[in-house]
Amino acid sequence: MMFVDALQTIWRNSGFSAITWQQCVMIGIAFVLIYLAIVKKFEPLLLLTIAFGVLLANLPLAGLMNEPPAGSDEPGGLLYYLYLGVKKGIYPSLIFLGIGAMTDFGPLIARPSGLFLGAAAQLGIFSAFLIALALGFTPQEAASIGIIGGADGPTAIFLTTRLAPELLPAIAIAAYSYMALIPMIQPPLMRLLTTKKEREVKMEQLREVTKLERICFPIAVTVFCILLLPSVAPLIGMLMLGNLFRESGVVERLSETAQNALINIVTIFLGVTVGATARADRFLSPDTLKIIALGLIAFAFSTVGGLLFGKIMYWLSGGKINPLIGSAGVSAVPMAARVSQIEGQKANPSNYLLMHAMGPNVAGVIGSAVAAGILLALFG
């Protein structure tokens, strides 16, 4: 009898007795994301950590995201404390520090017109913002949804934690999922909006960028952008500090740390805790489905905006600029540039667009941060 009582006690205290069908659905979603990360290799560094965070948050009674009880010395869950780095905007800024240290702004400096492609590729942000407003979302919520179109996970998290923190799970997962799915989403749009002749265009080699230009660029961008939009200082400041580490040539240890150890550690904390916010009771709602659909619209419009402006530059240059590099104006570095390279080579095997596409690609990083700053200034 004691043995039976013991089994019953274990069962009552186990998650098996408390699990709901909604949690089962979320666990199934986590399994799909893990599959995409491991088998399909879709942005695995982030998708795998986010997926495991979703899994952990929806295993009942684990309490990993529980807040500490008010007036009690009992601690909260492990992920609750790690999540404070997301809530306070620390992790997105540190991710930008690492991105800056890994990014070569040389192609953008060599061809500054890439800034226009990066700006054009923010079309999806404002398109999705207007559609979200029409669907009944508040301006703050609509701004947070629209930023998905920038294809920049850290920026989406940074803006959403300030404007609509209750939407963070859906927005973060949508942003990172669409970033991971770039190789599936962009090519059909690229082939639809460009002709074979345009895709075949071979571009001239970029000029050599001097060390002085490389050092002055992050300083100048920091001063201009932060004077224009002070609210974007955490993102732009850290992005350009990381790039100055890289280009100065005098702090190799700091640059190496930012590119590797630091960004890897922060990626783990950011991914797992963002995933852990996707609890079944919050995530499975009609608004979540709307956000995911609007995120796809935003991403598609951003790609279209970059491609259309690329076609304008093709025409203005007399056919010297391949419009495919316009699709790289979204902020997903360097995946979007790689997709431009792959599509260009399909049309012309001797085509090498990667470095040309990197200019708009890194411009997109700056562009999405500036767009977030504008939205924060208007609605924050």
N, C-alpha and C positions, 0 to 999 in steps of 0.2 A: 504493500500500500504506500509506503514511504517513497518507493521508487517511482510509482505512478504520480504521486504528488509532486515529486521533484521534476518529472518530465513536464507536467502541466505548468509548473512555475516557470521553467525554462521557456516553454512555448509562449506563455503570456508575456514574457519579457523580451521575446525575440521580435525582430522586424517582420518575420513571416506573418505574425498574427495581426500586424498593424498596417501592412502594405495595402494601398488602394489601387484601383485601376488606372487612375491618373498618374501615379508614380510609376506604374508598369509602363505606361506610354512614354514617359520621360526617360526611363531606363532604356527602352527600345531606341529612342532618339540618340541617346548616348552611344549605344552600340553601333548605330549607323555612322555617327561621326568618327568613332574610333576606326571603323572599317575604312572610311574615306581617307583618314590620316595615315593609316599603316599600309593598306593595300594599294590605294590610288595615289598616295603621297601628295594629297592636297594640303599645302601649307601645314605640314605635320607638326612643326615646332609649336604652333599655337593651337591648331585644331585638336591635337591629342590631349593637351593639358585642359582645354576647355571641355572636351568631351568627358574626361575623367572627373572634372569638377561637377558636371551635370549628374554623372553617376553617383558621386558621393552625396550630393545634396538631396537626392531622391531615394536614398536607402533609409527607410524609416527608423526613428529613434536614435540615429547616430549623433544628431545634435551638433554637427560640425559648424553650422552657421548660426547657432543659438546665441543670442545676446546674453550677457550676464544678468541674472535676476536683480531687479531693483532692490536696494537695501540689503543685499546679501553679499557675502564674501566669496560665494561660489563663482568660479571663472566661467566665461563663455566658451564657445567652441573654438577650436584652433583656426578654422578658416574665417571666423568672424573677425579675429584680430588681424589676420593677414589681409582681409578685405579693406581694412582702414586705409591701406596704401592706394587702393582704387578710389575710395570715397573722398579722400583728401587730394586726389590728383597727383600723387607722388609717382606711381608706376608709369602712367603715360609719359610724363616728362622724362623719366629715366630711360624709357624705351627710346625716346627721341634723341637723348644723348648718345646712345649706342648707334642709332641709325645715322646720326651725323658723323660719327667716327668711321662708319663703314662706307659712307657715300662719297663718290667722286663727283664734285660739281663742275669738273672740267668741261664736259660736253655742253653744259648749260652756259658756262662762261664763253666758250668758243662760239656758240650760236645762241645769243640771247633771245632770238625769236621763239625759242622753246618756251619762254615764259607765257607767250600768248596761247600756245597749245595747252599748257598747264592750266591757264585760266579758263579756256574754253571747255576743258574737261570737267569743270566744276558746275556745268549746266545742270547736271542731275540733282545737285544739292538743292537748288532753288526751284527746280521743277517739282521735285517730290515735296518740298516745303509747301508749295501752293496747293498741290493735290491733297496733302494731309490736312491743311486748313479747310478745304472744301468738304472733307469727310468728317469734320467736327472736332478734330484735335485742337488743343490750345496752341497759341503761337510757340510757346516753349516746347511743347511736345512735337509740333511740326518741324521745328528747327532741329531737334535731336534726331528725328527720323530722316530728315533731308540729308544730314551730314553723312549718312551711310553711302551716299553717292560719291563721296570723296575717296572711297575704297581705302580708308585709313583707320584701322581699328583703334589705335591710341587716341587719335583726335576725336573719334566718335565717343569713346569712353569719357574723355576729358570734358566734352561739351555736355553730354547727357547727365553726368554726375552733378553738373551745375544747374541745368535747366529742367530736367525731368528724370530724376534718379529712379523713379518707380518703373520706368521703361528700360532701364539698363540691361536686364537679361536679354530681352528680345532684340534690342538694337545691337548689343555687342556680338551676340551669336550670329545675327544676320550680317553684320559688317565683316566679321572674320570668315564666315562661310562663303560669302560672295567673293572676298579676296582669294580664297582658296580655289574657287570655281572659275577664276579668270580664263584658264585655258579652254573652258567649255562655253562661257558666256560671250566672250569677245569675238572669236573667229567668225561666227555666222554674221555678226553685224559688220565686221570688216569686209567680208566678201560681198555683202549686200550693198554697201555704200560706196565701194570703190570698184573701178574697172580693172581688168587684168593689166592693161597698159599702165595704169597708175601704180599698181602693186609691183610692177617690174622695174620701176625707176631705181637706178643705182645712184647713190648720193656721193658727193665728193668728200674726200677725207677732211676731217676737222683740223683746224689749225692748232699748233702747239700752244698751250696755255702756260704762261710764266708762273713762277713760284710766287711772285709779288701779287699777281692777280688772284691766285688761290688763297693767299692769306688775307687780302683785303676784302674778298667777297663775303665771308661769313660775318665780318665786323660790320660792313656796310649794310647788309641785309638785317642784322640785329638792330642797328640804330634806326633804320628807316621803318621797319615793321612795328617795332615796339613803340616808337613815337606815334605812329599812325594808329595802332590798336594795342594799347597797354595790356588789355585783358589776355592777349595771346603770348605774353612774355614767357610763361613757363615752357610752352612748346617751342617757340622760335628760339628762345634763349638757349635752351638745352641742345636743340638741333645744331645750332651754329657753334656752340661751345665744343661739341663733339667733333664737328668738322675742323675747327681751329686746332684741336688736339692733333688731328690727322695731318693737316697741311703745314703746321708750324715746323715740324721735324725736330722739336726739342723736348717733346714729352712722349716718347715712344711707349713708355710703360703705361701712362694714363690712357693713351689711345688704344693700346692692346687690351687693357682691362675693360674699357668701355665697349669695345667691339666684341669681346668674348665673355669673360666671367660675369661682368655686371649685367649685360643685356640678357644673358642666359638665365641668371638667377631671377631677375625681375620678370622675365617671360613665364617662368614656372609659377611664380606667385600671382601674376596678373591673370594668366589663363585659367588656373584652377579656381581662383576666387570668383572670376567673372562667370565661369561655368556653374559654380555653386549657387549663384543667385537665381538660376533657372529652376526654381522649385515648382512642382506641379501645381500647387495652389495659386501661384502667381502667373505662371507661364502659359498654361492652357486656357486661353481666352480669345474671344473674337478679335480684340485689339491686337494681340500678338500676330494673328494671321494677317491682319491689315498691315502691320509694320513690316513683316517679312515680304509681303507683296510689294509694298511701297519701296522697300530697300532694293528689290530687283529692278523696279522702274527707275529709281534714282541711278543705279549703277549703269543701266542700259542707256539712259539719257546722257550720262557723263561720257560714256564711250562714244556715243553719237556726236556729242558736242565737239570732242577732240578730233574725230574723223572729218567732220564737216569743215572745221577750221583748217585741218590739214589739206583738204581739197582746195580751199581758198589759197593757201600758201603755195600749193602745187601750181595753181593758175597764175598767181602773181610772180612766181619765180621762173615762169616759162617751162614748167615741167621738170625742174631740178630737185624739188622736194617731194619725197614719197609720202603721200597722205597717211600711210599706215602708222607712221610715228605719232600721229595725233592721238591714236587710241591709248598710247602709253602715257598720256597726260593725267590719267588717274594716278592715285598716290601709291599704288602697290608696287614697291621697289623690291627687286628688279623684275618681278614676274611679268608685269605688263610690257616692259621693254623686250623681254624674251619672246612674248607672244608676237610682237611686231616683227621681230627677227625671223621667227618660224614662218609666219604668213608671207613675209617678203621672199624667203628662200623657196617656198612652194611655187611662187610665181616665177622666180628667177633664181636658180640654184647658185649663181655667183653673187647674189645680193647679200650684203652685210650691213644690216640696219641697227645692230645692237647699240653701238655707241651713239648713233644719231638719235635713237629712241630714248636713251638715258637722259638726254637734256630735258625733254618734256616730262619724263618720269619723275626726276628730282624736282622739277618745277611744280609738279602736282603735289608733292609733299608740302612745299611752301604754300601753294595755293589752297590746299584743304585747311591748313592751319589758319591762314588769313580769313578764309570763309567762316571758320569757326569763331574767329575773333569778331567778325562783323555781326554774326548771329548773337553772340554773347553780349556785344555792345547794345544791340537793338532790343533784346528780350531778357537779358540777365538781370 
